Amino acid sequence: MSLKDRIGEDIKSAMKAKDKIRLETVRSIKKVILEKEVALRPKGQDSLTEEQEIEVLSQQAKQRRDSIEQYRNGGREDLAEKEAQELAIIETYLPKQLSDEEVNSILDEIIASVGATTAKDLGKVMGVAMKQLKGKADGKKIQAMVKEKLS
């Protein structure tokens, strides 16, 4: 079942269950996917590839994480909680996130293959790491781990 079909089914089930947060979140995901598909039509692409779907979902998750941080800094715990609920729903569509140990071992391999030794090599490592770990780990966490390894 494609992501688009799964989202359609989830919208129906959320409506039946009267789950307002899930319904709003899933509809917003569908909206973003449709917008991305419309943007790609002039290039001759009718639907998103799996990689593009993961990219869209990752962007949505990142927006929610950033919002949670901003709301907590502003003392708006009620809004932060709503965003956290939406983030949990979005994460059900993303691939399973790798553990810190798994990310660490992958980063060790990348650093060895690139030949990075100092903090100046951060860009080389990050380019390869983000391609390999896209959608599987948070970019901020990856960057922090790479900086720690290269310092």
Buried (B, 14 or more C-beta within 10 A) or exposed (E): EEBBEEBBEBBEEBBEEEBEEBBBBBBBBBEBBEEBBEEBEEEEEEBBEEEBBBBBBBEBBBBBBEBBEEBBEEEBEEBBEBBBBBBBBBBEBBEEBBEEEEBBEBBEEBBEEBEBEEEEBBEBBBEBBBEBBBBBBBBEBBBEBBEEBBE
